[in-house]
Amino acid sequence: MSVLMFAAGLVLLVLGADLLVRGASRLSLSLGISPLVVGLTVVAFGTSAPELAVSVQGAINGQGDIAIGNVVGSNIFNVLFILGLSALITPLVVHRQLVRKEVPIMIGVSLLMWALAVDGALGLFDGLLLTGLLIVYVVALYVQSRRAPAEETGEELPEGGPWLDRTWVQLLLIVAGLALLVLGSRWLVAAAIAFAQKLGISELVVGLTIVAAGTSLPEVATSIMAALKGQRDIAVGNVVGSNIFNILAVLGLTALVAPGDIPVASSALRFDIPIMIAVAVACLPVMFNGYRIERWEGGVFFLFYLAYTAWLVMYAQEHALLDEYRTVMVYGVLPLTALTLFVMTWRGWQLRRERLANAK
């Protein structure tokens, strides 16, 4: 029953997010809001709606580990798994605006989340701060869109027939999408708790893996379909925008509606949140190097997600080889990766200087 409830919850979350995005984006456009703002806010928020629904439900039920693990795990999953798999399909193009603005913002809000969680909990003040920054971010996008041509949206809006132009249909889709998200999140959280109890592992690990991967299905579908269609910039923008919204919107609103402070596990502070930050930082040199994510770079991202998941499984089971695995990763793989990223950044910077010199 738990497996069926989990699967049904995922289906309802994906359907609900799709209906919400379609209805809200069309309603926004009919109200005269710029496509850029709709793409970077409504669509990004819509694909993050499953994370919001599950995190809020988890916080209300007192399962704070699921709420935190869902956001942290989804951000790691988005970069390592989704970008990695999308780049393996085809090299991804990266807009310069993402490297100059959105990726630094993603790194900044990731660091901010860590700073707010250092005391072991996220409270009402933290929620107000994150929600306030969300409003500032949306307003900044709106101001920016007023100066940008309408065709430079950087995002793809959901397709639909003429019937979507009717206001009552748009409102109906929004209400139906929200209803499905609420029901789906309840089933998913209940199933996740049952999994944790049955397997004898923590709710944090379940949130970081099963729940995070499940609630990221809208991002998976959007990015992979965009890569297959050749709309490679959308695959990247979708991930970066969703990661920003996961922290500002999902965590911010969850902290506001939770009946008390959301506890943050010490293991998440020591390991999982730093991994999320490291993954966000790694995006900068990878994307800066020619403003592309090559297939081999996507392969490295994908392998790192497998390595991270293997660590979580071994940690949950207290595997006998856990210490050896940690030694190899900390003293071998991670330093080599950091050196590779440094070299890539240096090469990208040198190539940029050469191009500027030749242009003069």
Phi, psi and omega in degrees: 000323180295319179296315179296319180295320179297313180297317179295322177298318178297317180299315180295322178296314181295315178296317180297318179296320180295315179296319180297316180297314181298312182292314183291321181293319179291322178295319179297316180295322179292338177272002176088016178278141184302141175302327179298313180296318179298316182295317185273351180243294184297312182292316179296318178294322180297317179289342175266359182300321176300318177299319180296313182298315182291318181294317178298314180298319179296317180294318180297323181279357180087007178264073182296329180297324178292320180297312180291313181299326180296314181291310182297313180296322179295319179294320176294315180299318182302314184283304188288314184277306187290309178296321179299311181293320179297319179290331175294327178291312178200144177305139187260135176274140181240123176294142179300327180298324179297317181290323185277330187236299190294315180297314174302324177295318178300317178295317182298314181289331176294316176296321180297319179300317179299316181297320180290331184269355184302328181282002175093005180199156172246120184247194183298317179299318178299319178296320178297318180296312181295318179294321176298318177294326176299316179297316178301317180297315180294318178297319179297320177296320180296314179298319179296321182293335179293336182261349185259147175299147184299329183285345182269061184279326183072002180220156178254128179269152181299142179280162179182160181276184181299334181297337180288347180280353180277131185299319183293328177291318179298315179295321179296318179296320180296313181296315180296320179297316179296320180296316179294323178296317180296312181294315180298321180294323179297314180296318183294315180296317179299318179292321180297319178296319178296320177300313182300317180291321182290319183275349180073027179244166185286156176295332178298316180295320177298317179295322182288337186245281188297309183292318181298315179294320181294316182285348178269006181303320177300320178294322178300309182298315182297312185289316182292318177296322178297319179295318180295326180277356181086003179269069194286335178290331179293322180301322180282312182300324179298318182291312182296314179298319180294323179295321177297315181291327179301320182279308185289313185274307186294307180292320181299308181292325178297317178295330180287321186267347181296142181294340178210189177296146176269114181290143177245119183296145180297328178294326177292321179293322184280330189232301191290316179293317173301324176296318178300318179294315180299321179295318178296317179296322181297334180297328187296305179293325180297315182282330181290332182285087179080006181054041178216153169248108184283168181299318182293328177291321175297322177297321177296315177304312183297316179296324178294325177294319177298319179295319179295317179296320178299321177299314181298318180295315180295321179294318180295325182266359184051053184296149183294333182266013184298317181296319178295319179297317179298318181298315180297317182290314186287319186258354180239293188292312184295314176299322178295321178295316179299318178297318179298317179296321178297316179296318179298318179296317180298316179296316179298321179293319179295317178296322179294318178296321178296319180295319179295320179295319179292326180293329179284000000 
